[in-house]
Amino acid sequence: MLTALGASDAEDQVYRYLASTVSVTDGEIREGTGLPLDRIREALEALEKRGLVASTSDEPPRYMAASPGAVEAMIANQLRELRDAQGTLDRLTTKYRAEHLARESATAFEIVRGQEALRQRSMHMLHSARSEVLNMIKPPIIAIQSQDRVVPSDVARGRVIFETSSLEQPDALDAVQAGLRRNDEVRVHTKLPAKMLITDRSLALVPLTQRDTTPIGVLIHESVVLDGLVALFDYVWAASARLHVDNVNSPPPEGDSPLSAEDRRLLSLLLSGLTDEAIAAHFQVSVRTVQRKVRGLMEAASVRTRMQLAWEASRHNWV
């Protein structure tokens, strides 16, 4: 009991014995507890200092235990001190975590200001990539323009997701086609949640502002935040439509496709959500010509709607 308050085992035994008697001498305590006399006297002295034992002026002196209520008050006081200590510890823990997070964030995040700084950082990331490049592209394009022809090293696999609106410019698809490598794959999503560039799953560049006079981005090193961005990319990738563009580096289509390269490109643009007007601008033909070609694809697939055409193209791996 008293050991919980910092007392020794001898003090605890002596107090328990005294609490069961009226008054006793140290000799009687020895007989009742079996403790050596020197330990009993040390315990009695300590208990008197704690206010748990009182002695008489008799010779030899007799000892009496204080009421157990005194012990209860000591326990209550210690509980109060422990609660205060817990509150102090909680505040210290909160401060420590905040300081620790600040130290971690100082190494995990780096602000990049200005269009040229963003451009240089993006180019460096692409050139230094060794295994994989993940890229989400949506308007407005601030750093590297598609016509810049900046591509990763040959050893790095590329996965790029374009927002549909970023491909509506007439020369956009030509730029994508010119820069496509054999180990690249391109997909399209109608509405991307953010722009980002991630290399080797160890470094990400994410714009914070897009339309301000001074663009700002944040460079994110290996951290939980970076892991979350990679997971976001993989999630959006799975929900995106494959964009088929042919160039000298393109692998042959999977399956036995009856479509020509031009038909595959047209079908891929349809699946990507581009309007007939945007597709016509890419092919440099009239909208009516695009619609005629689409009807031809529907006849070849023996379907009556564009939705059915998309289903058949996906089912037969035509693109």
VOBA-1610 file (N, C-alpha, C; in pm, whole numbers, padded with zeros to 5 digits, always signed):
BEGIN
Met+00082-00121+00000Met+00000+00000+00000Met+00086+00127+00000Leu+00168+00141+00106Leu+00251+00262+00115Leu+00362+00264+00012Thr+00396+00147-00043Thr+00502+00145-00145Thr+00461+00226-00267Ala+00328+00235-00294Ala+00281+00316-00406Ala+00308+00464-00383Leu+00331+00502-00257Leu+00362+00641-00225Leu+00511+00665-00210Gly+00591+00563-00240Gly+00736+00576-00232Gly+00797+00524-00105Ala+00715+00461-00019Ala+00768+00407+00107Ala+00834+00272+00081Ser+00921+00232+00176Ser+00988+00102+00166Ser+00895-00009+00211Asp+00935-00131+00181Asp+00856-00246+00228Asp+00849-00249+00381Ala+00960-00215+00448Ala+00962-00215+00594Ala+00863-00111+00651Glu+00861+00007+00591Glu+00766+00109+00634Glu+00623+00060+00617Asp+00597-00005+00505Asp+00463-00054+00478Asp+00422-00158+00583Gln+00513-00252+00612Gln+00481-00356+00710Gln+00460-00297+00850Val+00546-00204+00888Val+00534-00143+01021Val+00402-00068+01033Tyr+00367+00011+00933Tyr+00242+00087+00941Tyr+00122-00007+00948Arg+00123-00111+00865Arg+00011-00207+00869Arg-00004-00268+01010Tyr+00109-00299+01071Tyr+00103-00359+01205Tyr+00051-00258+01307Leu+00102-00133+01299Leu+00058-00030+01393Leu-00092+00000+01378Ala-00139-00004+01253Ala-00280+00027+01229Ala-00372-00076+01291Ser-00318-00195+01322Ser-00401-00301+01382Ser-00388-00306+01534Thr-00314-00210+01592Thr-00294-00205+01738Thr-00328-00066+01789Val-00323-00050+01920Val-00346+00082+01979Val-00214+00156+01992Ser-00121+00099+02064Ser+00015+00154+02074Ser+00107+00040+02113Val+00229+00042+02058Val+00326-00066+02082Val+00466-00007+02086Thr+00558-00082+02144Thr+00699-00045+02144Thr+00765-00104+02020Asp+00889-00061+01998Asp+00961-00116+01882Asp+00987-00265+01902Gly+01004-00310+02028Gly+01023-00451+02054Gly+00901-00532+02019Glu+00785-00478+02052Glu+00661-00547+02018Glu+00640-00551+01866Ile+00684-00445+01801Ile+00674-00444+01654Ile+00763-00554+01596Arg+00882-00572+01656Arg+00972-00677+01608Arg+00907-00813+01625Glu+00842-00832+01739Glu+00777-00961+01762Glu+00661-00982+01665Gly+00591-00875+01632Gly+00474-00887+01546Gly+00508-00897+01399Thr+00619-00841+01358Thr+00653-00839+01214Thr+00769-00929+01177Gly+00857-00957+01275Gly+00975-01037+01246Gly+01085-00958+01180Leu+01072-00827+01171Leu+01175-00744+01110Leu+01287-00717+01209Pro+01409-00699+01160Pro+01520-00661+01249Pro+01491-00527+01315Leu+01543-00507+01436Leu+01515-00387+01512Leu+01566-00260+01443Asp+01685-00270+01380Asp+01739-00151+01314Asp+01651-00107+01197Arg+01594-00202+01123Arg+01505-00167+01012Arg+01374-00109+01064Ile+01326-00162+01176Ile+01203-00109+01235Ile+01222+00036+01276Arg+01335+00067+01340Arg+01361+00204+01384Arg+01375+00300+01265Glu+01440+00254+01159Glu+01451+00337+01038Glu+01312+00362+00979Ala+01229+00256+00979Ala+01095+00270+00924Ala+01012+00365+01009Leu+01023+00354+01144Leu+00948+00441+01233Leu+00987+00587+01213Glu+01116+00613+01199Glu+01163+00750+01177Glu+01108+00807+01047Ala+01109+00725+00941Ala+01058+00771+00812Ala+00907+00794+00819Leu+00835+00707+00886Leu+00689+00721+00897Leu+00651+00844+00979Glu+00731+00874+01083Glu+00705+00995+01161Glu+00722+01119+01074Lys+00823+01120+00986Lys+00844+01234+00897Lys+00728+01249+00798Arg+00668+01139+00762Arg+00554+01142+00670Arg+00423+01179+00743Gly+00431+01182+00878Gly+00311+01213+00955Gly+00217+01096+00971Leu+00269+00975+00953Leu+00185+00856+00962Leu+00202+00782+01094Val+00297+00824+01174Val+00322+00759+01304Val+00352+00868+01407Ala+00299+00848+01528Ala+00329+00938+01641Ala+00384+00853+01756Ser+00470+00914+01840Ser+00529+00840+01952Ser+00499+00911+02084Thr+00500+00834+02190Thr+00476+00890+02323Thr+00609+00920+02390Ser+00600+00985+02506Ser+00722+01017+02583Ser+00755+00908+02683Asp+00685+00796+02674Asp+00714+00685+02764Asp+00854+00633+02740Glu+00900+00552+02832Glu+01030+00489+02818Glu+01013+00338+02840Pro+01032+00253+02742Pro+01060+00292+02603Pro+00937+00356+02538Pro+00958+00439+02437Pro+00845+00507+02372Pro+00750+00408+02305Arg+00625+00448+02300Arg+00526+00368+02232Arg+00482+00441+02104Tyr+00446+00362+02005Tyr+00416+00418+01872Tyr+00271+00389+01836Met+00208+00489+01769Met+00069+00476+01725Met+00059+00520+01579Ala-00025+00449+01507Ala-00044+00481+01364Ala-00144+00594+01348Ala-00118+00683+01250Ala-00217+00785+01214Ala-00336+00717+01147Ser-00448+00785+01143Ser-00569+00731+01081Ser-00543+00697+00933Pro-00603+00588+00884Pro-00591+00558+00740Pro-00638+00672+00651Gly-00721+00763+00710Gly-00762+00880+00632Gly-00644+00965+00590Ala-00539+00965+00673Ala-00419+01041+00638Ala-00352+00983+00514Val-00351+00848+00506Val-00295+00782+00389Val-00380+00812+00266Glu-00514+00812+00287Glu-00604+00841+00175Glu-00579+00982+00122Ala-00556+01077+00214Ala-00528+01215+00171Ala-00398+01223+00093Met-00297+01146+00138Met-00170+01144+00066Met-00189+01086-00074Ile-00270+00980-00085Ile-00295+00919-00217Ile-00367+01019-00308Ala-00469+01088-00252Ala-00543+01187-00331Ala-00451+01298-00378Asn-00361+01341-00292Asn-00268+01448-00329Asn-00173+01402-00440Gln-00127+01276-00428Gln-00038+01224-00530Gln-00110+01207-00664Leu-00238+01164-00658Leu-00316+01153-00781Leu-00331+01290-00847Arg-00351+01393-00765Arg-00363+01528-00819Arg-00231+01570-00884Glu-00121+01539-00820Glu+00010+01572-00877Glu+00034+01495-01007Leu-00012+01367-01010Leu+00005+01288-01132Leu-00078+01344-01247Arg-00201+01390-01214Arg-00284+01450-01318Arg-00220+01578-01371Asp-00165+01658-01279Asp-00096+01779-01323Asp+00025+01744-01410Ala+00097+01639-01368Ala+00213+01597-01446Ala+00170+01547-01583Gln+00054+01476-01589Gln+00005+01428-01717Gln-00033+01543-01809Gly-00096+01646-01750Gly-00130+01764-01830Gly-00006+01833-01885Thr+00095+01844-01801Thr+00221+01904-01846Thr+00286+01820-01955Leu+00281+01689-01936Leu+00339+01598-02035Leu+00264+01607-02168Asp+00131+01618-02162Asp+00052+01630-02285Asp+00090+01756-02361Arg+00105+01867-02288Arg+00144+01992-02354Arg+00284+01981-02412Leu+00373+01915-02338Leu+00509+01899-02388Leu+00511+01808-02510Thr+00427+01703-02509Thr+00420+01612-02624Thr+00369+01685-02747Thr+00266+01769-02729Thr+00214+01846-02841Thr+00320+01938-02900Lys+00393+02005-02811Lys+00499+02095-02857Lys+00609+02016-02927Tyr+00644+01901-02871Tyr+00749+01819-02931Tyr+00709+01773-03071Arg+00583+01728-03084Arg+00538+01682-03215Arg+00537+01794-03316Ala+00495+01913-03272Ala+00494+02028-03362Ala+00636+02063-03408Glu+00729+02063-03313Glu+00868+02094-03347Glu+00926+01985-03436His+00892+01859-03405His+00942+01747-03485His+00888+01756-03627Leu+00757+01788-03640Leu+00698+01801-03772Leu+00762+01916-03849Ala+00791+02024-03777Ala+00856+02138-03844Ala+00993+02101-03895Arg+01066+02021-03814Arg+01199+01977-03860Arg+01188+01885-03980Glu+01088+01794-03975Glu+01070+01702-04087Glu+01027+01775-04213Ser+00932+01870-04197Ser+00882+01941-04314Ser+00989+02028-04377Ala+01083+02073-04295Ala+01191+02156-04349Ala+01275+02079-04449Thr+01282+01947-04433Thr+01359+01865-04526Thr+01270+01799-04630Ala+01139+01788-04605Ala+01050+01719-04699Ala+00994+01812-04806Phe+00987+01943-04777Phe+00924+02036-04870Phe+01020+02150-04906Glu+01008+02191-05031Glu+01090+02302-05079Glu+01005+02385-05175Ile+00997+02515-05152Ile+00918+02604-05236Ile+00999+02645-05358Val+00934+02640-05475Val+00996+02683-05600Val+00913+02798-05656Arg+00973+02914-05676Arg+00901+03034-05718Arg+00941+03076-05859Gly+00841+03109-05937Gly+00866+03166-06069Gly+00863+03063-06179Gln+00820+03107-06297Gln+00805+03017-06412Gln+00938+02954-06453Glu+01043+03034-06458Glu+01172+02980-06502Glu+01227+02880-06401Ala+01210+02908-06272Ala+01257+02814-06170Ala+01181+02683-06179Leu+01049+02691-06202Leu+00969+02570-06218Leu+01012+02493-06342Arg+01041+02564-06447Arg+01085+02501-06571Arg+01218+02428-06551Gln+01314+02495-06490Gln+01445+02434-06468Gln+01436+02313-06376Arg+01354+02323-06272Arg+01340+02210-06180Arg+01273+02093-06250Ser+01172+02119-06331Ser+01104+02012-06404Ser+01199+01943-06500Met+01279+02020-06573Met+01373+01962-06668Met+01477+01877-06596His+01524+01926-06482His+01623+01849-06406His+01565+01717-06358Met+01439+01720-06311Met+01375+01597-06266Met+01361+01496-06380Leu+01320+01545-06496Leu+01303+01455-06611Leu+01437+01396-06656His+01538+01478-06663His+01669+01431-06711His+01736+01335-06612Ser+01704+01350-06482Ser+01770+01266-06382Ser+01689+01143-06344Ala+01570+01127-06399Ala+01487+01010-06367Ala+01557+00882-06412Arg+01552+00780-06327Arg+01622+00655-06357Arg+01530+00534-06373Ser+01407+00542-06323Ser+01319+00425-06334Ser+01179+00459-06382Glu+01123+00572-06336Glu+00983+00598-06369Glu+00952+00747-06359Val+00869+00793-06452Val+00819+00930-06450Val+00667+00925-06455Leu+00603+00987-06356Leu+00457+00998-06351Leu+00422+01144-06371Asn+00328+01170-06461Asn+00300+01309-06495Asn+00150+01329-06516Met+00094+01428-06449Met-00043+01472-06475Met-00035+01611-06537Ile-00098+01628-06652Ile-00086+01754-06726Ile-00226+01810-06751Lys-00246+01935-06709Lys-00372+02005-06733Lys-00343+02152-06754Pro-00429+02224-06826Pro-00407+02366-06848Pro-00419+02444-06717Pro-00352+02561-06707Pro-00258+02615-06804Pro-00120+02551-06789Ile-00051+02530-06898Ile+00083+02473-06895Ile+00181+02586-06866Ile+00253+02576-06755Ile+00340+02686-06712Ile+00487+02654-06732Ala+00529+02537-06691Ala+00673+02506-06690Ala+00721+02463-06828Ile+00709+02334-06857Ile+00760+02281-06983Ile+00646+02266-07082Gln+00659+02329-07196Gln+00559+02316-07302Gln+00583+02187-07380Ser+00475+02131-07437Ser+00488+02004-07509Ser+00582+02015-07628Gln+00587+02133-07690Gln+00676+02148-07806Gln+00823+02158-07767Asp+00853+02162-07637Asp+00993+02169-07593Asp+01067+02038-07613Arg+00992+01929-07629Arg+01051+01796-07654Arg+01147+01753-07542Val+01112+01782-07418Val+01193+01739-07304Val+01143+01602-07261Val+01228+01500-07271Val+01187+01363-07239Val+01284+01305-07136Pro+01238+01206-07058Pro+01328+01142-06961Pro+01434+01060-07031Ser+01527+01007-06952Ser+01628+00918-07008Ser+01563+00790-07058Asp+01633+00719-07145Asp+01576+00600-07208Asp+01540+00491-07108Val+01605+00490-06992Val+01581+00381-06895Val+01455+00405-06812Ala+01402+00525-06815Ala+01287+00559-06731Ala+01157+00535-06805Arg+01068+00459-06744Arg+00936+00438-06799Arg+00850+00562-06774Gly+00770+00599-06872Gly+00687+00718-06858Gly+00539+00684-06858Arg+00466+00741-06762Arg+00321+00731-06761Arg+00265+00872-06749Val+00188+00914-06847Val+00139+01051-06853Val-00013+01048-06864Ile-00078+01134-06784Ile-00222+01152-06794Ile-00249+01296-06835Phe-00314+01313-06949Phe-00353+01446-06994Phe-00499+01471-06957Glu-00528+01593-06914Glu-00668+01632-06905Glu-00718+01657-07047Thr-00840+01617-07074Thr-00893+01626-07210Thr-00874+01765-07270Ser-00900+01868-07192Ser-00891+02005-07245Ser-00751+02042-07290Ser-00648+01975-07236Ser-00511+02007-07275Ser-00477+01954-07413Leu-00561+01869-07470Leu-00535+01814-07604Leu-00620+01879-07711Glu-00694+01983-07677Glu-00785+02043-07773Glu-00716+02137-07871Gln-00594+02182-07837Gln-00521+02266-07931Gln-00477+02182-08051Pro-00483+02235-08173Pro-00454+02156-08292Pro-00317+02090-08293Asp-00216+02155-08234Asp-00080+02099-08239Asp-00045+02015-08116Ala-00138+02002-08022Ala-00107+01931-07898Ala-00080+01784-07921Leu-00166+01719-07999Leu-00150+01576-08022Leu-00023+01548-08104Asp+00010+01637-08197Asp+00134+01619-08274Asp+00256+01623-08183Ala+00253+01713-08085Ala+00365+01722-07991Ala+00374+01596-07906Val+00260+01543-07863Val+00260+01419-07786Val+00314+01305-07871Gln+00270+01299-07995Gln+00314+01192-08084Gln+00464+01198-08111Ala+00516+01318-08127Ala+00658+01333-08156Ala+00745+01291-08039Gly+00698+01312-07917Gly+00780+01281-07800Gly+00757+01144-07740Leu+00665+01066-07797Leu+00631+00937-07739Leu+00744+00836-07762Arg+00782+00764-07656Arg+00885+00660-07665Arg+00820+00524-07646Arg+00894+00418-07675Arg+00838+00283-07667Arg+00797+00247-07524Asn+00869+00298-07424Asn+00836+00264-07286Asn+00746+00368-07220Asp+00675+00446-07302Asp+00579+00544-07251Asp+00436+00496-07273Glu+00349+00538-07184Glu+00206+00513-07202Glu+00131+00639-07167Val+00033+00672-07250Val-00040+00797-07234Val-00188+00766-07215Arg-00248+00833-07118Arg-00391+00821-07096Arg-00453+00960-07083Val-00586+00963-07088Val-00658+01091-07085Val-00770+01080-06982His-00788+01189-06906His-00896+01196-06807His-00971+01327-06829Thr-01102+01322-06815Thr-01181+01441-06844Thr-01152+01555-06748Lys-01119+01524-06620Lys-01094+01630-06522Lys-00992+01581-06420Leu-00869+01627-06432Leu-00765+01588-06338Leu-00777+01668-06209Pro-00748+01605-06094Pro-00757+01677-05966Pro-00644+01776-05944Ala-00531+01754-06011Ala-00415+01842-05989Ala-00313+01816-06098Lys-00217+01907-06107Lys-00100+01884-06191Lys+00013+01835-06103Met+00091+01741-06154Met+00204+01694-06075Met+00305+01624-06165Leu+00428+01625-06121Leu+00536+01551-06185Leu+00608+01474-06075Ile+00617+01342-06091Ile+00682+01257-05991Ile+00787+01172-06061Thr+00908+01169-06006Thr+01014+01089-06065Thr+01066+00987-05964Asp+01075+00863-06010Asp+01132+00752-05932Asp+01061+00732-05797Arg+00939+00783-05787Arg+00860+00773-05664Arg+00935+00827-05542Ser+01026+00919-05567Ser+01106+00975-05457Ser+01105+01128-05456Leu+01048+01189-05561Leu+01047+01335-05569Leu+00927+01378-05652Ala+00854+01478-05602Ala+00737+01529-05673Ala+00741+01681-05680Leu+00689+01734-05790Leu+00674+01878-05805Leu+00527+01906-05833Val+00465+01985-05745Val+00322+02014-05755Val+00302+02165-05754Pro+00237+02221-05858Pro+00209+02365-05857Pro+00111+02401-05747Leu+00137+02512-05678Leu+00045+02562-05576Leu-00045+02670-05632Thr+00009+02752-05722Thr-00070+02854-05790Thr-00049+02839-05939Gln-00151+02874-06016Gln-00143+02852-06160Gln-00160+02980-06242Arg-00243+03069-06193Arg-00275+03187-06274Arg-00218+03316-06216Asp-00143+03307-06107Asp-00082+03428-06051Asp+00033+03474-06140Thr+00071+03599-06121Thr+00182+03652-06201Thr+00313+03582-06167Thr+00325+03532-06042Thr+00444+03457-06002Thr+00402+03315-05963Pro+00413+03218-06057Pro+00374+03081-06025Pro+00460+03025-05912Ile+00399+02945-05827Ile+00469+02883-05714Ile+00439+02734-05713Gly+00542+02654-05689Gly+00526+02510-05676Gly+00597+02462-05551Val+00565+02341-05511Val+00631+02282-05395Val+00697+02152-05439Leu+00824+02138-05402Leu+00900+02018-05429Leu+00889+01928-05306Ile+00842+01807-05325Ile+00813+01717-05213Ile+00906+01597-05219His+00986+01582-05115His+01078+01468-05107His+01006+01350-05041Glu+01077+01240-05023Glu+01017+01118-04969Glu+00950+01146-04835Ser+00822+01118-04829Ser+00741+01147-04709Ser+00606+01081-04728Val+00523+01091-04623Val+00386+01040-04632Val+00309+01117-04738Val+00336+01245-04752Val+00267+01326-04852Val+00300+01276-04992Leu+00426+01244-05017Leu+00464+01191-05148Leu+00396+01057-05173Asp+00392+00972-05073Asp+00323+00843-05089Asp+00177+00865-05127Gly+00113+00966-05067Gly-00026+00996-05099Gly-00042+01044-05242Leu+00053+01123-05292Leu+00047+01171-05431Leu+00063+01055-05529Val+00152+00963-05500Val+00170+00846-05586Val+00042+00763-05589Ala-00019+00745-05472Ala-00145+00670-05466Ala-00255+00742-05545Leu-00259+00875-05538Leu-00357+00951-05615Leu-00334+00932-05765Phe-00208+00937-05808Phe-00180+00916-05950Phe-00228+00778-05995Asp-00196+00675-05918Asp-00237+00539-05956Asp-00388+00527-05962Tyr-00458+00596-05872Tyr-00604+00590-05872Tyr-00660+00657-05998Val-00609+00774-06031Val-00657+00845-06150Val-00617+00768-06276Trp-00498+00709-06276Trp-00451+00631-06391Trp-00549+00518-06423Ala-00594+00449-06320Ala-00685+00336-06341Ala-00819+00382-06398Ala-00856+00507-06373Ala-00985+00558-06421Ala-00973+00635-06552Ser-00855+00638-06614Ser-00832+00715-06735Ser-00839+00628-06859Ala-00867+00692-06973Ala-00877+00621-07100Ala-00742+00624-07171Arg-00707+00513-07232Arg-00580+00505-07303Arg-00586+00590-07429Leu-00480+00667-07452Leu-00469+00749-07572Leu-00374+00679-07670His-00426+00647-07787His-00343+00577-07885His-00288+00677-07987Val-00158+00687-07993Val-00092+00766-08096Val+00021+00681-08154Asp+00032+00682-08285Asp+00134+00601-08353Asp+00254+00687-08389Asn+00371+00633-08361Asn+00493+00687-08419Asn+00591+00572-08436Val+00714+00600-08471Val+00810+00492-08500Val+00840+00408-08377Asn+00814+00463-08258Asn+00844+00390-08135Asn+00724+00312-08080Ser+00610+00323-08147Ser+00489+00263-08092Ser+00490+00112-08108Pro+00453+00038-08002Pro+00437-00107-08015Pro+00312-00140-08095Pro+00305-00255-08154Pro+00184-00292-08227Pro+00066-00306-08132Pro-00057-00282-08179Pro-00173-00294-08092Pro-00192-00436-08044Glu-00250-00450-07925Glu-00278-00583-07873Glu-00396-00643-07948Gly-00393-00774-07968Gly-00502-00841-08036Gly-00495-00820-08187Asp-00592-00873-08256Asp-00598-00865-08401Asp-00690-00751-08440Ser-00635-00628-08443Ser-00717-00511-08470Ser-00740-00495-08620Pro-00867-00476-08661Pro-00896-00454-08804Pro-00879-00308-08843Leu-00839-00223-08750Leu-00833-00080-08775Leu-00696-00037-08825Ser-00697+00062-08906Ser-00571+00124-08949Ser-00519+00213-08837Ala-00395+00259-08854Ala-00337+00347-08752Ala-00420+00474-08737Glu-00470+00527-08849Glu-00552+00649-08843Glu-00685+00623-08774Asp-00744+00506-08799Asp-00870+00472-08733Asp-00850+00453-08583Arg-00739+00391-08545Arg-00711+00372-08403Arg-00693+00507-08334Arg-00627+00598-08404Arg-00607+00731-08347Arg-00740+00803-08332Leu-00825+00794-08433Leu-00956+00858-08427Leu-01038+00799-08312Leu-01040+00668-08302Leu-01117+00603-08196Leu-01063+00639-08058Ser-00931+00647-08047Ser-00870+00683-07920Ser-00909+00824-07878Leu-00915+00916-07974Leu-00955+01053-07943Leu-01101+01060-07901Leu-01185+00978-07963Leu-01325+00972-07923Leu-01338+00922-07779Leu-01263+00816-07747Leu-01268+00760-07612Leu-01212+00857-07509Ser-01125+00948-07555Ser-01064+01045-07463Ser-01158+01160-07431Gly-01271+01170-07502Gly-01369+01273-07472Gly-01354+01399-07557Leu-01268+01398-07658Leu-01254+01516-07742Leu-01378+01533-07829Thr-01412+01658-07855Thr-01526+01688-07941Thr-01492+01660-08086Asp-01596+01649-08167Asp-01572+01629-08310Asp-01494+01745-08368Glu-01519+01866-08319Glu-01447+01984-08369Glu-01298+01975-08337Ala-01264+01933-08215Ala-01124+01921-08177Ala-01056+01811-08257Ile-01125+01700-08277Ile-01068+01590-08356Ile-01046+01635-08500Ala-01142+01708-08555Ala-01128+01757-08693Ala-01006+01848-08705Ala-00982+01930-08602Ala-00865+02018-08605Ala-00737+01937-08602His-00734+01827-08526His-00615+01741-08522His-00587+01678-08658Phe-00691+01633-08723Phe-00673+01566-08853Phe-00670+01665-08969Gln-00699+01791-08937Gln-00705+01897-09038Gln-00805+01862-09148Val-00921+01819-09103Val-01032+01788-09193Val-01156+01856-09138Ser-01266+01845-09208Ser-01391+01905-09163Ser-01457+01817-09057Val-01548+01879-08984Val-01622+01804-08883Val-01706+01695-08949Arg-01761+01723-09065Arg-01843+01623-09136Arg-01760+01503-09176Thr-01633+01527-09209Thr-01545+01414-09244Thr-01522+01325-09121Val-01501+01388-09006Val-01483+01311-08882Val-01609+01229-08854Gln-01724+01290-08867Gln-01849+01219-08840Gln-01869+01103-08938Arg-01829+01125-09063Arg-01840+01016-09160Arg-01749+00900-09124Lys-01626+00933-09078Lys-01532+00828-09037Lys-01585+00752-08915Val-01646+00825-08821Val-01701+00760-08702Val-01814+00665-08742Arg-01898+00709-08835Arg-02005+00620-08882Arg-01947+00495-08948Gly-01835+00511-09017Gly-01770+00395-09079Gly-01720+00297-08973Leu-01665+00350-08865Leu-01620+00263-08755Leu-01738+00191-08691Met-01849+00260-08677Met-01968+00198-08618Met-02021+00087-08706Glu-02016+00107-08836Glu-02059+00001-08929Glu-01966-00118-08922Ala-01835-00091-08911Ala-01737-00201-08903Ala-01756-00281-08775Ala-01801-00214-08667Ala-01822-00283-08540Ala-01963-00337-08526Ser-02049-00309-08627Ser-02189-00355-08627Ser-02264-00301-08505Val-02245-00171-08478Val-02314-00106-08367Val-02386+00018-08419Arg-02474+00074-08333Arg-02555+00187-08376Arg-02523+00316-08301Thr-02452+00306-08190Thr-02420+00427-08112Thr-02271+00434-08083Arg-02227+00553-08048Arg-02086+00571-08013Arg-02051+00499-07884Met-02145+00491-07792Met-02121+00418-07668Met-02097+00271-07697Gln-02175+00215-07786Gln-02154+00075-07824Gln-02020+00058-07894Leu-01982+00158-07973Leu-01852+00153-08041Leu-01738+00150-07940Ala-01748+00233-07837Ala-01645+00235-07733Ala-01637+00100-07663Trp-01752+00039-07637Trp-01755-00092-07571Trp-01688-00199-07657Glu-01722-00200-07786Glu-01664-00300-07874Glu-01513-00279-07891Ala-01471-00154-07899Ala-01327-00125-07912Ala-01252-00173-07790Ser-01309-00152-07672Ser-01245-00198-07550Ser-01246-00350-07540Arg-01358-00410-07578Arg-01370-00555-07567Arg-01273-00627-07660His-01249-00570-07777His-01161-00637-07875His-01018-00582-07876Asn-00986-00492-07781Asn-00851-00435-07773Asn-00809-00369-07905Trp-00902-00296-07967Trp-00870-00233-08093Trp-00773-00116-08080Val-00769-00058-07959Val-00675+00054-07940Val-00577+00023-07827
//
